[in-house]
Amino acid sequence: MNNDIPLKYYDIVDEYSTETAEPVSESEHDALAYYFQLLLTRLTNNEEISEEAQQEMAS
């Protein structure tokens, strides 16, 4: 777990992992939590989320 990412984003990852067809591995949790943090921050700031922006956040 990355201490820079608030726990609420890990809660989102846990919920997300219950709905996925493929299990989410422990090694993916930090990256997914960071992705959700970026995504929700952009949505909160009313920023457009283009496919290109999603690719940037996912990398």
Beta strands, then each sheet from edge to edge (+ up, - down):
end
